């Protein structure tokens, strides 16, 4: 993937994530003291918090990929230094590691 295409995709992802995060923050349910609504609101609130956390993590990964792109290290595995395969970057433009290193990373962070 060429640098211009990668930059455009990453910037579009960042814009979409920012928009989604803003929407979720605006829809965060207020907690009510009503016993009848407490369980439903807690459940909704938990789902919104989990979605926000996931989106914010993804946003950090996309911003880090843009930083790597600006530094000239985009597409270089953070684990082994090898080139991240083109197909992986096509599927996940924010990928920081080759598949083998990502698998090791995921296992060590469980």
N, C-alpha and C positions, 0 to 999 in steps of 0.2 A: 504494500500500500504506500503510495507516495505521501510525502509530508503534508501537502496541501489538502489532500483528501482526508488524511488522519486528523488534521487540525479542524477541518470543517465538521467532521463527524463528532469529535470530542466536544467542540463548542456547542453543537446542536444538542448533544446529550446533557451538557451542563445547563443549558437554557431550559430544557424540558424538566430536568430534575429540580431546578430552582422554582419553576412554575408549580410543579406537583407538591413540593415541600410547602410552598406558600399556601396552596389550596388546603392541604391537610392541616396546617397550623390554624387556618381560619375556620375549619370544621371541627376542631378539637372540642368534643362535648364537654359542657360544663357539668360539674358534679352537683347533684341535687340531694337534699337531705331526706327526700321522700323514700321511705323504705321500699315501696313498690317499684320505684325506678332505679334504686341503688345498684342492683345486680346488673341490669341491662346497661346502665351508664358505665359501670366499672368495666364490663366486657368491651363496650365500644371504645372506651378510653384506652384500654390495653391494646386493642387492635390498632388504633390510630398511633399510639406510641411506638409499637413494633414496626409499623409501616414507616413512620418518620425516621426511626433509627436506621432501618435498612436503606432508605433513600439517602440519608446523610452519609452513611458509610460509602454508598455507591458514588455520591458526589465527591467525597474525598479521593476516591480511587480515580475518578475522571480528572479532577484537578491535578492529581499527582502525575497522571499520564501527560497532561498538557505541560507540566513542569519539565518532565523528561524530554518531551518534544522540543521545548525551548532550549534545553541544555544539550541537545544533540544525542541523547541516549535512548530515545524512544525506540522500542523494538529490541532492546538489549535486555536479556533476562537479569533480574536483580539477584537471582540465586547463583547462577553459574557463569553469567556473562555471555552466554551464547545468544545467537539471534533467535528471537521468538518467531516461530513459523508464521508466514503470511496468513494462512488460513485461520490461525488463532486470533491474530489481530483483526482480521475481517469479522470474525464472530464476536470478539470482545476487544474493541479498540482500546479499552483501558487496561488490558492484560499487562501485568508487570513481570510475569515469569513464564518460562516455557512450561508445558504441561507437567513434566516430571518434577520440576522444582515447585510448582504450584501444589501438586499432590503432597509432596513432603511438607510444605508450609502449612497446608490445611490440617494434616495429621498432627503436626506439632502444636497447633493452636486450638485444639479441641478442648 
